[in-house]
Amino acid sequence: MATHVITGAGSGIGAAVARRLHARGDDLVLHARSAGRAKELAAEFPGARTLVGDLADPDRLSWAFSHQSLPEQVDSLLHIAGVVELGRVGELTPKTWRHQLDVNLIAPAELTRHFLPQLRASRGHVIFVNSGAGLNAHAEWSAYAASKHGLKALADSLRHEEHAAGVRVTSVYPGRTASPMQAKVHRQEGKDYDPGRWIDPESVATTVVMALDLPRDAEVNDLTVRPGRP
Ligand SMILES: NC(=O)c1ccc[n+]([C@@H]2O[C@H](COP(=O)([O-])OP(=O)(O)OC[C@H]3O[C@@H](n4cnc5c(N)ncnc54)[C@H](OP(=O)(O)O)[C@@H]3O)[C@@H](O)[C@H]2O)c1
């Protein structure tokens, strides 16, 4: 049975992915920002293990993990957690920049570093849920887009480094997806939020699971997912 380490399993896209993998009986190790959040995830996904560490403080992840038992087997590491804060370059403070870079870029690098030995041993798979903003940066999206452009670089370098070890690396670039994050973006943009206009998190989950389940002779490197016209 495959073991998946998942960040962001408590909401939106991550929750949809976790539900799919849980329903088919895979082993889940769900990352949570706090012990309280981990308890909620364990109740929601019976049988799942949890791993606690605040992605907003990547310097302390190593210390936090040293006090918990890490899974011995990891077949996939799914980086799905993320944060967004819109704002013009003239207004964004270093604190806002750092928070997005920490959660969206540096924490995934640190988590990857931690689990690479297990991923190499299992010839495993690392999936990064990126964003359309990881490919194009628009007005008021600078800090988030920079973190996601950085995440693309992390994924591309990792793929070159670990391909020979049999580790597969996939970046998924969703467009606007109906989740609490998208509701917040609409509030910041001063627009009404209609979830029906945007991608269902279940559809992004389908692309993630498809990449995971692809036979080993092939690897999806990059997958762009845009809102359709239902
Ligand atoms: N929604 C979109 O339109 C969209 C489009 C393109 C890409 N994406 C990307 O897709 C991914 C998932 O987004 P979503 O829309 O599903 O967002 P979401 O519903 O807001 O979920 C974000 C998840 O990240 C976790 N998280 C945030 N800060 C954390 C921290 N400091 N430590 C640990 N976990 C933390 C949250 O944990 P809690 O559950 O504890 O709050 C939550 O589970 C993100 O990487 C996002 O950038 C989203």
The ligand as a MOL file (V3000), in Angstrom:
LIG
                    3D

  0  0  0     0  0            999 V3000
M  V30 BEGIN CTAB
M  V30 COUNTS 48 52 0 0 0
M  V30 BEGIN ATOM
M  V30 1 N -7.7590 28.2450 -4.8960 0
M  V30 2 C -7.1890 28.6540 -6.0100 0
M  V30 3 O -7.7450 29.4030 -6.8040 0
M  V30 4 C -5.7900 28.1840 -6.3430 0
M  V30 5 C -5.3370 28.3800 -7.6520 0
M  V30 6 C -4.0640 27.9650 -7.9880 0
M  V30 7 C -3.2550 27.3620 -7.0400 0
M  V30 8 N -3.7080 27.1870 -5.7840 0 CHG=1
M  V30 9 C -2.8060 26.5420 -4.8240 0
M  V30 10 O -3.4080 25.3370 -4.3940 0
M  V30 11 C -2.9710 25.0210 -3.0860 0
M  V30 12 C -4.1830 24.7250 -2.2160 0
M  V30 13 O -4.9780 25.9030 -2.1700 0
M  V30 14 P -6.5070 25.9010 -1.7180 0
M  V30 15 O -7.2090 26.7660 -2.6880 0
M  V30 16 O -6.9660 24.5200 -1.4530 0 CHG=-1
M  V30 17 O -6.3550 26.7580 -0.3510 0
M  V30 18 P -7.0550 26.6430 1.0570 0
M  V30 19 O -8.4090 26.0500 0.9530 0
M  V30 20 O -6.9080 28.0130 1.6530 0
M  V30 21 O -6.1130 25.6180 1.8470 0
M  V30 22 C -4.8010 25.9550 2.1820 0
M  V30 23 C -4.2110 24.8780 3.0730 0
M  V30 24 O -2.8780 25.2950 3.4360 0
M  V30 25 C -2.7040 25.0910 4.8280 0
M  V30 26 N -1.7660 26.0480 5.4010 0
M  V30 27 C -1.7510 27.3860 5.2400 0
M  V30 28 N -0.7910 27.9400 6.0190 0
M  V30 29 C -0.1970 26.9080 6.6800 0
M  V30 30 C 0.8510 26.8320 7.6480 0
M  V30 31 N 1.4590 27.9300 8.0990 0
M  V30 32 N 1.2170 25.6090 8.1080 0
M  V30 33 C 0.5700 24.4960 7.6810 0
M  V30 34 N -0.4340 24.5050 6.7760 0
M  V30 35 C -0.8030 25.7020 6.2890 0
M  V30 36 C -4.0840 25.3330 5.4250 0
M  V30 37 O -4.1270 24.7600 6.6900 0
M  V30 38 P -5.4270 24.8950 7.6480 0
M  V30 39 O -6.3800 23.8680 7.0940 0
M  V30 40 O -4.9140 24.5890 9.0030 0
M  V30 41 O -5.8970 26.3180 7.4880 0
M  V30 42 C -4.9860 24.6860 4.3860 0
M  V30 43 O -5.1510 23.3110 4.6550 0
M  V30 44 C -2.1410 26.2210 -2.6190 0
M  V30 45 O -0.7710 25.9250 -2.7750 0
M  V30 46 C -2.5540 27.3300 -3.5700 0
M  V30 47 O -1.5260 28.2810 -3.7250 0
M  V30 48 C -4.9800 27.5680 -5.4070 0
M  V30 END ATOM
M  V30 BEGIN BOND
M  V30 1 1 1 2
M  V30 2 2 2 3
M  V30 3 1 2 4
M  V30 4 1 4 5
M  V30 5 2 4 48
M  V30 6 2 5 6
M  V30 7 1 6 7
M  V30 8 2 7 8
M  V30 9 1 8 9
M  V30 10 1 8 48
M  V30 11 1 9 10
M  V30 12 1 9 46
M  V30 13 1 10 11
M  V30 14 1 11 12
M  V30 15 1 11 44
M  V30 16 1 12 13
M  V30 17 1 13 14
M  V30 18 2 14 15
M  V30 19 1 14 16
M  V30 20 1 14 17
M  V30 21 1 17 18
M  V30 22 2 18 19
M  V30 23 1 18 20
M  V30 24 1 18 21
M  V30 25 1 21 22
M  V30 26 1 22 23
M  V30 27 1 23 24
M  V30 28 1 23 42
M  V30 29 1 24 25
M  V30 30 1 25 26
M  V30 31 1 25 36
M  V30 32 1 26 27
M  V30 33 1 26 35
M  V30 34 2 27 28
M  V30 35 1 28 29
M  V30 36 1 29 30
M  V30 37 2 29 35
M  V30 38 1 30 31
M  V30 39 2 30 32
M  V30 40 1 32 33
M  V30 41 2 33 34
M  V30 42 1 34 35
M  V30 43 1 36 37
M  V30 44 1 36 42
M  V30 45 1 37 38
M  V30 46 2 38 39
M  V30 47 1 38 40
M  V30 48 1 38 41
M  V30 49 1 42 43
M  V30 50 1 44 45
M  V30 51 1 44 46
M  V30 52 1 46 47
M  V30 END BOND
M  V30 END CTAB
M  END
